């Protein structure tokens, strides 16, 4: 019985870890794409310092 209660109490924690993992992945994925797209876009538009 104790094992059942412990596994149920850890379930919401695991759910939050998965959410933060997905959110973290999406953040760095989008950030990485922007690091590639923005300089290429600036070069393509002919922006110079």
PDB file of N, CA, C and O in Angstrom, chain B, residues numbered from 101:
ATOM      1  N   UNK B 101       0.801  -1.190   0.000  1.00  0.00           N
ATOM      2  CA  UNK B 101       0.000   0.000   0.000  1.00  0.00           C
ATOM      3  C   UNK B 101       0.856   1.272   0.000  1.00  0.00           C
ATOM      4  O   UNK B 101       0.512   2.249  -0.666  1.00  0.00           O
ATOM      5  N   UNK B 102       1.958   1.263   0.737  1.00  0.00           N
ATOM      6  CA  UNK B 102       2.799   2.448   0.783  1.00  0.00           C
ATOM      7  C   UNK B 102       3.356   2.776  -0.606  1.00  0.00           C
ATOM      8  O   UNK B 102       3.450   3.943  -0.987  1.00  0.00           O
ATOM      9  N   UNK B 103       3.718   1.748  -1.345  1.00  0.00           N
ATOM     10  CA  UNK B 103       4.273   1.965  -2.678  1.00  0.00           C
ATOM     11  C   UNK B 103       3.264   2.637  -3.591  1.00  0.00           C
ATOM     12  O   UNK B 103       3.634   3.477  -4.411  1.00  0.00           O
ATOM     13  N   UNK B 104       1.995   2.279  -3.460  1.00  0.00           N
ATOM     14  CA  UNK B 104       0.952   2.886  -4.273  1.00  0.00           C
ATOM     15  C   UNK B 104       0.815   4.375  -3.937  1.00  0.00           C
ATOM     16  O   UNK B 104       0.687   5.207  -4.834  1.00  0.00           O
ATOM     17  N   UNK B 105       0.842   4.702  -2.652  1.00  0.00           N
ATOM     18  CA  UNK B 105       0.712   6.102  -2.251  1.00  0.00           C
ATOM     19  C   UNK B 105       1.917   6.915  -2.698  1.00  0.00           C
ATOM     20  O   UNK B 105       1.761   8.049  -3.151  1.00  0.00           O
ATOM     21  N   UNK B 106       3.111   6.357  -2.578  1.00  0.00           N
ATOM     22  CA  UNK B 106       4.317   7.066  -2.991  1.00  0.00           C
ATOM     23  C   UNK B 106       4.333   7.300  -4.492  1.00  0.00           C
ATOM     24  O   UNK B 106       4.712   8.381  -4.942  1.00  0.00           O
ATOM     25  N   UNK B 107       3.933   6.314  -5.270  1.00  0.00           N
ATOM     26  CA  UNK B 107       3.950   6.478  -6.716  1.00  0.00           C
ATOM     27  C   UNK B 107       2.904   7.494  -7.155  1.00  0.00           C
ATOM     28  O   UNK B 107       3.125   8.223  -8.122  1.00  0.00           O
ATOM     29  N   UNK B 108       1.767   7.555  -6.462  1.00  0.00           N
ATOM     30  CA  UNK B 108       0.759   8.546  -6.812  1.00  0.00           C
ATOM     31  C   UNK B 108       1.207   9.950  -6.425  1.00  0.00           C
ATOM     32  O   UNK B 108       0.908  10.910  -7.135  1.00  0.00           O
ATOM     33  N   UNK B 109       1.911  10.081  -5.321  1.00  0.00           N
ATOM     34  CA  UNK B 109       2.374  11.403  -4.899  1.00  0.00           C
ATOM     35  C   UNK B 109       3.485  11.917  -5.803  1.00  0.00           C
ATOM     36  O   UNK B 109       3.640  13.130  -5.941  1.00  0.00           O
ATOM     37  N   UNK B 110       4.252  11.048  -6.412  1.00  0.00           N
ATOM     38  CA  UNK B 110       5.323  11.466  -7.309  1.00  0.00           C
ATOM     39  C   UNK B 110       4.805  11.772  -8.711  1.00  0.00           C
ATOM     40  O   UNK B 110       5.483  12.437  -9.494  1.00  0.00           O
ATOM     41  N   UNK B 111       3.621  11.293  -9.022  1.00  0.00           N
ATOM     42  CA  UNK B 111       3.083  11.480 -10.365  1.00  0.00           C
ATOM     43  C   UNK B 111       2.920  12.954 -10.744  1.00  0.00           C
ATOM     44  O   UNK B 111       3.344  13.325 -11.839  1.00  0.00           O
ATOM     45  N   UNK B 112       2.337  13.811  -9.914  1.00  0.00           N
ATOM     46  CA  UNK B 112       2.235  15.226 -10.300  1.00  0.00           C
ATOM     47  C   UNK B 112       3.607  15.881 -10.474  1.00  0.00           C
ATOM     48  O   UNK B 112       3.791  16.725 -11.352  1.00  0.00           O
ATOM     49  N   UNK B 113       4.562  15.490  -9.640  1.00  0.00           N
ATOM     50  CA  UNK B 113       5.916  16.025  -9.771  1.00  0.00           C
ATOM     51  C   UNK B 113       6.512  15.628 -11.116  1.00  0.00           C
ATOM     52  O   UNK B 113       7.127  16.452 -11.793  1.00  0.00           O
ATOM     53  N   UNK B 114       6.331  14.382 -11.500  1.00  0.00           N
ATOM     54  CA  UNK B 114       6.858  13.920 -12.788  1.00  0.00           C
ATOM     55  C   UNK B 114       6.175  14.652 -13.938  1.00  0.00           C
ATOM     56  O   UNK B 114       6.810  14.946 -14.952  1.00  0.00           O
ATOM     57  N   UNK B 115       4.906  14.943 -13.789  1.00  0.00           N
ATOM     58  CA  UNK B 115       4.177  15.668 -14.825  1.00  0.00           C
ATOM     59  C   UNK B 115       4.748  17.077 -15.010  1.00  0.00           C
ATOM     60  O   UNK B 115       4.900  17.555 -16.133  1.00  0.00           O
ATOM     61  N   UNK B 116       5.062  17.733 -13.881  1.00  0.00           N
ATOM     62  CA  UNK B 116       5.648  19.069 -13.952  1.00  0.00           C
ATOM     63  C   UNK B 116       7.038  19.026 -14.572  1.00  0.00           C
ATOM     64  O   UNK B 116       7.406  19.918 -15.337  1.00  0.00           O
ATOM     65  N   UNK B 117       7.802  18.008 -14.251  1.00  0.00           N
ATOM     66  CA  UNK B 117       9.152  17.877 -14.835  1.00  0.00           C
ATOM     67  C   UNK B 117       9.040  17.731 -16.346  1.00  0.00           C
ATOM     68  O   UNK B 117       9.817  18.334 -17.087  1.00  0.00           O
ATOM     69  N   UNK B 118       8.089  16.942 -16.802  1.00  0.00           N
ATOM     70  CA  UNK B 118       7.899  16.773 -18.241  1.00  0.00           C
ATOM     71  C   UNK B 118       7.480  18.075 -18.900  1.00  0.00           C
ATOM     72  O   UNK B 118       7.936  18.393 -19.998  1.00  0.00           O
ATOM     73  N   UNK B 119       6.608  18.834 -18.233  1.00  0.00           N
ATOM     74  CA  UNK B 119       6.181  20.120 -18.792  1.00  0.00           C
ATOM     75  C   UNK B 119       7.352  21.077 -18.913  1.00  0.00           C
ATOM     76  O   UNK B 119       7.536  21.714 -19.950  1.00  0.00           O
ATOM     77  N   UNK B 120       8.153  21.180 -17.843  1.00  0.00           N
ATOM     78  CA  UNK B 120       9.301  22.066 -17.890  1.00  0.00           C
ATOM     79  C   UNK B 120      10.326  21.582 -18.902  1.00  0.00           C
ATOM     80  O   UNK B 120      10.994  22.393 -19.543  1.00  0.00           O
ATOM     81  N   UNK B 121      10.455  20.287 -19.049  1.00  0.00           N
ATOM     82  CA  UNK B 121      11.378  19.748 -20.047  1.00  0.00           C
ATOM     83  C   UNK B 121      10.956  20.122 -21.449  1.00  0.00           C
ATOM     84  O   UNK B 121      11.789  20.511 -22.267  1.00  0.00           O
ATOM     85  N   UNK B 122       9.674  20.009 -21.737  1.00  0.00           N
ATOM     86  CA  UNK B 122       9.167  20.367 -23.061  1.00  0.00           C
ATOM     87  C   UNK B 122       9.283  21.870 -23.285  1.00  0.00           C
ATOM     88  O   UNK B 122       9.680  22.313 -24.363  1.00  0.00           O
ATOM     89  N   UNK B 123       8.936  22.653 -22.265  1.00  0.00           N
ATOM     90  CA  UNK B 123       9.029  24.111 -22.395  1.00  0.00           C
ATOM     91  C   UNK B 123      10.483  24.535 -22.597  1.00  0.00           C
ATOM     92  O   UNK B 123      10.766  25.422 -23.403  1.00  0.00           O
ATOM     93  N   UNK B 124      11.395  23.910 -21.875  1.00  0.00           N
ATOM     94  CA  UNK B 124      12.812  24.221 -22.035  1.00  0.00           C
ATOM     95  C   UNK B 124      13.316  23.857 -23.422  1.00  0.00           C
ATOM     96  O   UNK B 124      14.080  24.603 -24.035  1.00  0.00           O
ATOM     97  N   UNK B 125      12.883  22.716 -23.902  1.00  0.00           N
ATOM     98  CA  UNK B 125      13.274  22.300 -25.249  1.00  0.00           C
ATOM     99  C   UNK B 125      12.769  23.297 -26.287  1.00  0.00           C
ATOM    100  O   UNK B 125      13.514  23.706 -27.178  1.00  0.00           O
ATOM    101  N   UNK B 126      11.507  23.685 -26.168  1.00  0.00           N
ATOM    102  CA  UNK B 126      10.933  24.616 -27.132  1.00  0.00           C
ATOM    103  C   UNK B 126      11.632  25.980 -27.066  1.00  0.00           C
ATOM    104  O   UNK B 126      11.878  26.605 -28.098  1.00  0.00           O
ATOM    105  N   UNK B 127      11.947  26.436 -25.856  1.00  0.00           N
ATOM    106  CA  UNK B 127      12.644  27.719 -25.701  1.00  0.00           C
ATOM    107  C   UNK B 127      13.977  27.705 -26.427  1.00  0.00           C
ATOM    108  O   UNK B 127      14.268  28.607 -27.212  1.00  0.00           O
ATOM    109  N   UNK B 128      14.788  26.689 -26.170  1.00  0.00           N
ATOM    110  CA  UNK B 128      16.111  26.649 -26.785  1.00  0.00           C
ATOM    111  C   UNK B 128      16.036  26.333 -28.278  1.00  0.00           C
ATOM    112  O   UNK B 128      16.898  26.763 -29.044  1.00  0.00           O
ATOM    113  N   UNK B 129      15.021  25.592 -28.694  1.00  0.00           N
ATOM    114  CA  UNK B 129      14.826  25.318 -30.119  1.00  0.00           C
ATOM    115  C   UNK B 129      14.512  26.610 -30.870  1.00  0.00           C
ATOM    116  O   UNK B 129      15.107  26.890 -31.910  1.00  0.00           O
ATOM    117  N   UNK B 130      13.578  27.392 -30.340  1.00  0.00           N
ATOM    118  CA  UNK B 130      13.209  28.654 -30.985  1.00  0.00           C
ATOM    119  C   UNK B 130      14.366  29.643 -30.922  1.00  0.00           C
ATOM    120  O   UNK B 130      14.629  30.358 -31.889  1.00  0.00           O
ATOM    121  N   UNK B 131      15.053  29.685 -29.790  1.00  0.00           N
ATOM    122  CA  UNK B 131      16.206  30.571 -29.651  1.00  0.00           C
ATOM    123  C   UNK B 131      17.288  30.208 -30.675  1.00  0.00           C
ATOM    124  O   UNK B 131      17.885  31.092 -31.289  1.00  0.00           O
ATOM    125  N   UNK B 132      17.533  28.931 -30.853  1.00  0.00           N
ATOM    126  CA  UNK B 132      18.516  28.488 -31.828  1.00  0.00           C
ATOM    127  C   UNK B 132      18.127  28.856 -33.251  1.00  0.00           C
ATOM    128  O   UNK B 132      18.969  29.274 -34.046  1.00  0.00           O
ATOM    129  N   UNK B 133      16.845  28.697 -33.567  1.00  0.00           N
ATOM    130  CA  UNK B 133      16.380  29.085 -34.901  1.00  0.00           C
ATOM    131  C   UNK B 133      16.548  30.581 -35.128  1.00  0.00           C
ATOM    132  O   UNK B 133      16.943  31.011 -36.212  1.00  0.00           O
ATOM    133  N   UNK B 134      16.248  31.367 -34.109  1.00  0.00           N
ATOM    134  CA  UNK B 134      16.413  32.815 -34.250  1.00  0.00           C
ATOM    135  C   UNK B 134      17.881  33.197 -34.432  1.00  0.00           C
ATOM    136  O   UNK B 134      18.194  34.121 -35.183  1.00  0.00           O
ATOM    137  N   UNK B 135      18.780  32.489 -33.747  1.00  0.00           N
ATOM    138  CA  UNK B 135      20.209  32.755 -33.905  1.00  0.00           C
ATOM    139  C   UNK B 135      20.661  32.480 -35.341  1.00  0.00           C
ATOM    140  O   UNK B 135      21.629  33.079 -35.810  1.00  0.00           O
ATOM    141  N   UNK B 136      19.975  31.588 -36.031  1.00  0.00           N
ATOM    142  CA  UNK B 136      20.318  31.301 -37.420  1.00  0.00           C
ATOM    143  C   UNK B 136      19.600  32.234 -38.391  1.00  0.00           C
ATOM    144  O   UNK B 136      20.180  32.663 -39.389  1.00  0.00           O
ATOM    145  N   UNK B 137      18.347  32.543 -38.100  1.00  0.00           N
ATOM    146  CA  UNK B 137      17.522  33.301 -39.035  1.00  0.00           C
ATOM    147  C   UNK B 137      17.843  34.795 -39.019  1.00  0.00           C
ATOM    148  O   UNK B 137      17.953  35.414 -40.078  1.00  0.00           O
ATOM    149  N   UNK B 138      17.993  35.374 -37.841  1.00  0.00           N
ATOM    150  CA  UNK B 138      18.181  36.828 -37.751  1.00  0.00           C
ATOM    151  C   UNK B 138      19.446  37.298 -38.481  1.00  0.00           C
ATOM    152  O   UNK B 138      19.350  38.226 -39.284  1.00  0.00           O
ATOM    153  N   UNK B 139      20.611  36.713 -38.248  1.00  0.00           N
ATOM    154  CA  UNK B 139      21.791  37.176 -39.011  1.00  0.00           C
ATOM    155  C   UNK B 139      21.639  36.953 -40.518  1.00  0.00           C
ATOM    156  O   UNK B 139      22.047  37.799 -41.314  1.00  0.00           O
ATOM    157  N   UNK B 140      21.063  35.832 -40.905  1.00  0.00           N
ATOM    158  CA  UNK B 140      20.868  35.576 -42.336  1.00  0.00           C
ATOM    159  C   UNK B 140      19.916  36.605 -42.937  1.00  0.00           C
ATOM    160  O   UNK B 140      20.125  37.071 -44.057  1.00  0.00           O
ATOM    161  N   UNK B 141      18.882  36.953 -42.199  1.00  0.00           N
ATOM    162  CA  UNK B 141      17.924  37.948 -42.667  1.00  0.00           C
ATOM    163  C   UNK B 141      18.573  39.325 -42.782  1.00  0.00           C
ATOM    164  O   UNK B 141      18.325  40.060 -43.739  1.00  0.00           O
ATOM    165  N   UNK B 142      19.408  39.668 -41.798  1.00  0.00           N
ATOM    166  CA  UNK B 142      20.110  40.955 -41.862  1.00  0.00           C
ATOM    167  C   UNK B 142      21.063  41.013 -43.051  1.00  0.00           C
ATOM    168  O   UNK B 142      21.162  42.044 -43.716  1.00  0.00           O
ATOM    169  N   UNK B 143      21.752  39.935 -43.319  1.00  0.00           N
ATOM    170  CA  UNK B 143      22.657  39.896 -44.468  1.00  0.00           C
ATOM    171  C   UNK B 143      21.871  39.989 -45.759  1.00  0.00           C
ATOM    172  O   UNK B 143      22.259  40.706 -46.682  1.00  0.00           O
ATOM    173  N   UNK B 144      20.772  39.268 -45.824  1.00  0.00           N
ATOM    174  CA  UNK B 144      19.941  39.250 -47.030  1.00  0.00           C
ATOM    175  C   UNK B 144      19.348  40.634 -47.315  1.00  0.00           C
ATOM    176  O   UNK B 144      19.219  41.032 -48.473  1.00  0.00           O
ATOM    177  N   UNK B 145      18.990  41.361 -46.258  1.00  0.00           N
ATOM    178  CA  UNK B 145      18.436  42.701 -46.431  1.00  0.00           C
ATOM    179  C   UNK B 145      19.520  43.758 -46.654  1.00  0.00           C
ATOM    180  O   UNK B 145      19.212  44.908 -46.968  1.00  0.00           O
ATOM    181  N   UNK B 146      20.789  43.368 -46.492  1.00  0.00           N
ATOM    182  CA  UNK B 146      21.896  44.281 -46.751  1.00  0.00           C
ATOM    183  C   UNK B 146      22.191  45.218 -45.590  1.00  0.00           C
ATOM    184  O   UNK B 146      22.747  46.298 -45.786  1.00  0.00           O
ATOM    185  N   UNK B 147      21.825  44.811 -44.395  1.00  0.00           N
ATOM    186  CA  UNK B 147      22.104  45.638 -43.229  1.00  0.00           C
ATOM    187  C   UNK B 147      23.573  45.565 -42.886  1.00  0.00           C
ATOM    188  O   UNK B 147      24.139  44.475 -42.813  1.00  0.00           O
ATOM    189  N   UNK B 148      24.208  46.724 -42.672  1.00  0.00           N
ATOM    190  CA  UNK B 148      25.624  46.720 -42.261  1.00  0.00           C
ATOM    191  C   UNK B 148      25.803  47.712 -41.133  1.00  0.00           C
ATOM    192  O   UNK B 148      25.068  48.696 -41.046  1.00  0.00           O
ATOM    193  N   UNK B 149      26.769  47.466 -40.271  1.00  0.00           N
ATOM    194  CA  UNK B 149      27.029  48.359 -39.150  1.00  0.00           C
ATOM    195  C   UNK B 149      27.700  49.557 -39.701  1.00  0.00           C
ATOM    196  O   UNK B 149      28.032  50.478 -38.955  1.00  0.00           O
TER     197      UNK B 149
END
